[in-house]
Amino acid sequence: MRVMVIVKANERSEAGMLPTEKILAEMGAFNEELVKAGVLQAADGLHASSEGKRVRFEGSKQIVVDGPFGEPRSLIAGFWIWKVKSMEEALAWAARCPNPAPGETGEIEIRPIFEAEEFAPSDPTGELRRKEEQMRKAVEAQRH
């Protein structure tokens, strides 16, 4: 199974403050462990929401909203994509993760990612899943 591990924002990340060298080193070492274990699929940090945009859909109308977007704890500062055997394994890795907000209460959220086969009831012929697989292969080919 794949999970998205969401690093919650805080006042520092929303103010655009970069992590300290110490936390970057700790997270780098943790990421190396994830890579060696074959768990890490992707990982990135995000700029503050003040640099972002949201697109709100109201019927067929689209409205662009400039950031910032509200309470820091409801926002995302970064993420990982992990490939694990179970939620229990994801929790075991999360227990080894350095606090993403040293000196504060940091928080990460773990959410399972839908796999294409889970949409089978909405795609009885399998055509949409075949197209999805072709798209994923094309994206992977572009990465290499």
LINSUL-V972577 format. One line per field, one symbol per residue. phi: phi as a letter, one per 20 degrees, with the letter a starting at -180 (. if undefined). A space follows every 10 residues. Layout:
phi = ???
This chain:
phi = .dcddeeffb gfffenffff gfffffffff ffffffemef daabddfgff edccdedcme edcedeffdp ggfedddabc dddceafffg fffffeffff cgnceebccd cfefdgffeg fecfenffff ffffffffff fffd
